[in-house]
Amino acid sequence: QVQFVESGGGLVQPGGSLRLSCAASGSIFTIYTMGWYRQAPGKQRELVATFTSGGSINYADSVKGRFTISRDNAKNTVYLQMNSLKPEDTAVYYCHPIGQSRVDWGQGTQVTVSS
């Protein structure tokens, strides 16, 4: 079964940037529509960006214009470039294939935006 490992989180000041990476263990990754999700304390998990295998991209309104999702199928990796970060972006970020409930979730990577 394909597995995903997220990395790149950390503590950043408001207005700063981070680039998250999500490495997949298998080449079947290429057929998935990949999503970046986030979950803040006490809140439900939120889908923030998607990238289909055909190249279509969508963003949640809350991150549109600030976040950029990309993928490198040769490296089995999907990225999330986050700019102009706000305190409300603080959350654990996860990547997961859309609609693949049998695929385990990774550990996520913590992003904290604070001065």
C-alpha positions in Angstrom: 0.0 0.0 0.0 1.3 3.5 -0.8 2.3 5.6 2.1 2.9 9.3 2.4 5.4 11.2 4.5 5.0 14.9 5.0 7.8 17.3 5.9 8.8 20.9 5.8 6.7 22.4 8.6 8.0 24.7 11.3 7.6 28.0 13.1 7.3 31.0 11.0 6.4 34.7 11.5 3.2 36.1 10.0 4.0 37.0 6.4 6.6 34.3 6.1 6.8 31.3 3.8 7.2 27.6 4.0 7.4 24.8 1.5 5.9 21.5 2.5 6.8 18.2 0.8 4.9 15.0 0.7 6.8 11.9 -0.5 4.9 8.8 -1.6 6.3 5.3 -1.3 5.0 4.0 -4.6 4.6 4.9 -8.2 0.8 4.4 -8.1 0.9 7.9 -6.8 0.7 9.2 -10.3 -2.9 8.1 -10.9 -4.2 9.9 -7.8 -5.7 13.2 -7.4 -3.6 14.5 -4.5 -4.8 16.8 -1.8 -3.2 18.9 0.9 -5.4 19.1 4.1 -4.9 20.8 7.4 -6.3 20.4 10.8 -6.2 23.1 13.5 -6.7 22.3 17.2 -10.4 21.8 17.9 -11.4 22.1 14.2 -12.3 19.6 11.5 -9.8 18.7 8.8 -10.0 21.1 5.9 -9.0 20.5 2.3 -6.9 23.4 1.1 -5.6 22.3 -2.3 -5.9 19.6 -4.9 -3.9 18.6 -7.9 -5.4 16.0 -10.3 -3.3 13.5 -12.3 -4.4 15.5 -15.4 -3.0 18.7 -14.0 -6.1 20.5 -12.7 -5.6 22.5 -9.6 -8.0 23.9 -7.0 -7.7 25.9 -3.8 -9.8 26.7 -0.8 -10.8 30.3 -0.8 -8.9 30.8 2.5 -5.6 30.1 0.8 -6.2 31.1 -2.8 -3.5 33.5 -4.0 -1.1 32.5 -1.2 -0.6 28.8 -1.5 0.6 26.9 -4.6 0.4 23.1 -5.0 2.6 21.2 -7.4 3.7 17.7 -8.0 6.7 15.9 -9.4 5.5 12.5 -10.6 9.1 11.4 -11.3 9.9 11.9 -7.6 6.5 10.7 -6.3 6.3 14.0 -4.4 3.7 16.7 -4.0 4.5 20.1 -2.7 2.7 23.0 -1.1 4.4 26.4 -1.3 2.8 28.7 1.4 3.4 32.4 1.2 2.0 35.3 3.2 1.3 33.0 6.0 -1.2 34.1 8.7 -1.7 32.9 12.2 -4.9 31.2 11.1 -2.9 29.0 8.9 -1.5 27.3 12.0 -2.4 23.6 11.8 -1.0 20.1 11.1 -0.8 19.7 7.4 -1.4 16.4 5.6 -1.3 15.1 2.1 -3.7 12.3 1.0 -5.2 11.1 -2.2 -8.7 12.3 -2.7 -11.3 9.6 -2.4 -8.9 6.9 -1.3 -10.3 6.0 2.2 -8.3 2.8 2.4 -5.0 4.7 2.2 -3.5 5.5 5.6 -2.9 9.0 6.6 0.6 10.1 7.4 1.8 11.8 10.5 1.5 15.3 9.1 3.7 18.2 9.6 3.1 21.0 12.0 3.0 24.6 10.8 2.9 27.3 13.4 2.5 31.0 12.3 3.3 33.2 15.2 5.3 36.3 16.1 
